[in-house]
Every structure is written in C-alpha cells, then in structure tokens.
Amino acid sequence: MSELILALIAGGVVGLALGALGGGGSVLAVPALIYLLGFTPAAATTTALIIVVATSLTALYGHARAGNVRWRTGALFAAAGLLPAAVAGALAGRLPQPLLTAAFAAVAAAAAVRMLRPAQDLPAGPQSARPARAAGAGAGLGALTGLLGVGGGFLAVPALVTVLAFEMQAAIGTSLLVISANSLASLATRGATTTGVDWAVIAPFTGAAILGAWDGKRLATKVSGTLLQRVFAGVLLAVAVFMLVDALI
C-alpha cells in the first residue's frame, strides 16, 4: 500500500477520534507515523504536533461557533502548561528513542484504562473548582504534550469536567483550545526535530484528519459516547502493548 494511501487512512482515523471524543487522536497519530510510515519516535512526535495543531484549530472553530468554548478559563488552563510544554519539547529530541517509545506506550495504556473505567468510578456531579489543582493539571498536560507529541485531550477533558466542573460539551470544546496552545508552545522549542519533516506525508495526513474531525463530530451525536470510548480504548490498549513490547525487545 502506498505511503499516500496510508497517510490518508491514518489521518482519517485520527480525525474521527478527535472530533468524536474531543481528544485522543494524536495518541494514534504517533504509532501510525512510526509503524506505518517509517518515522523515528522523535520525528513522529514532532509531526504529530503539527497535525494536532492544524486539526485542533479546525475543530475548535466548529465548537466555538456552537458556543462550546470557555475562552477565559481555557486560556488560563492553557497558560499553566505553556512553559512545561516548551521545556519538554526542547528535551524530547535528546532522549533515547526506545525510552521515548516506552514512555508513549505507558501514557497510551493509562489513557485506555481510564476510558474503560466504569462511569460510577468517576466523580459524579459538579465539583468545586480548585485553582491549585487546575494549574497542576494544566502544567502536567503541557509537559505531556511537549515530551510525547500528544495533544492531551484524553486528559484535558476529564480534568475540565472534574476539576473545573465543566459540562461535557464545554469540556470538549475548551480542551481543543488548550491542546492548540500547548502544541504550538512545544513546536516552538523542538529545534532540530522540526527540520526535515516530510510534508508529503504531513499534508495528506492533516487534510484527512481535518475532514475526519468533522465526521467525528457528527458521529458523536448519533452513537453512544460510552460505546465510542470503549472501542477507542480497546484499540489504544492494543497499540500501547505493541509499542511497549517493541521498545523492550
């Protein structure tokens, strides 16, 4: 199968996940770039950030028009993660490639397990917003984005719901603002890993992801959110196990 077709298929899947779940797409983008398109882990995380920025900004526009973005709170949440994202982005290219792969696999597995948790295990009802917890969550999310090239929507959405008491649609829309800001901050400090990126892959991958995000947003209105999360989590867990085995062997 040609590189172009693989990029289009992978991009479509990434966009569907991002549009339907408000995050998680970049967790699939990195392994797709490594194992389907032959990128190194460092190059894959940088490329994933470029794709995440373009796709998230497009999806953000749609959610903003629907009134699902809380700009002020989202900007403050994102601001806490900008410096950690920039620092982690600068460090990413200096880490051993197997370590980067193993760390990514661990984060992907944790995200999958979180999505598979029964609903009753999660906090029910509005929670009181705590500034210190919100800042800590924002900083941690920024560091994760900078180091591993993941947008972090799979962590941002539950954090906005449980820490800042957002309803789900507002959490999804606002998470896209946070993802975009953190990804841009990380890209600004990635230096050498941003040179030589393969735009012949990035362009079709990103285009398919943007179109997929619109389809994902429509899909979310027709299919149970719980079912979508479980299917995505199952795929993500399988990818995480494969990557961890690959890093350790």
Steps between C-alpha positions, in 0.01 A plus 500: 500500500640840404617756755232746384214258556636400841527868598140566389361199690696576817405868484133416462505277809684763704249767398202278583633441851573868557163616372295236681682495834661844523844343515694180462579539132866579548544187713429307182690739273841427655491118464352537149791724399755262653369160390309580181705786358850427632564808717738495797329557839644854527392594146162337553424702815596823325293415193207403722514844664475670159201282412340558841532880469332510159226253592430648843471855368254382236292309754524796741336724241199269480461477878545877538215562256284266708589693819687209658827683578561681830774728379613667823519187713649300214769765444597493869509119502715502186731771638602269786625248246687726258837504678498124581405430137787714371758345737386143432499570126864609517592179686310260276762480225777419750341192655585143389246387239400175682437702818278741308306209350459328837383823667247556224372143533457542876300820455284341229428201725407728790264693274336178381450373854349833603252485213401145595424590862131459587311827519426453870872514576519857373396802706127562468348845474669841506822526693633815661773658289834518678753739343803302621366176356404672175850649466662165580285321243580765239875477567501121488306502176744748346801287595337191351423683177854634468676172572287245317328703229151420623236770514380366834127532438449158659630658822377857450132407462470306830711765676268778385195298605624393843724791603317794344146356494450543125214323325626249242444706183674804652786277617548356149491843334730664757744208490563578133615851598736354762633238255571762232687731737714225655585348163613836358717564808666161463562542127672833564778328698540175308790635295675228303206261499293749298751503213466240232140411583330330206234742377399250232365290789388781730279672241274204408502371858388839632241550226342162572509569875321834457226340291481209743456738793183644345366147442594408857304793637191378311564142610502608865138616467384161367698243699522452875800679647565200724515264202735733312732523799510122551579427136769767493644381832524141373693609191722728707583226751602262221724770346657574840586134562653465154713815546616397846608156376679664206686740733612227738611237249 
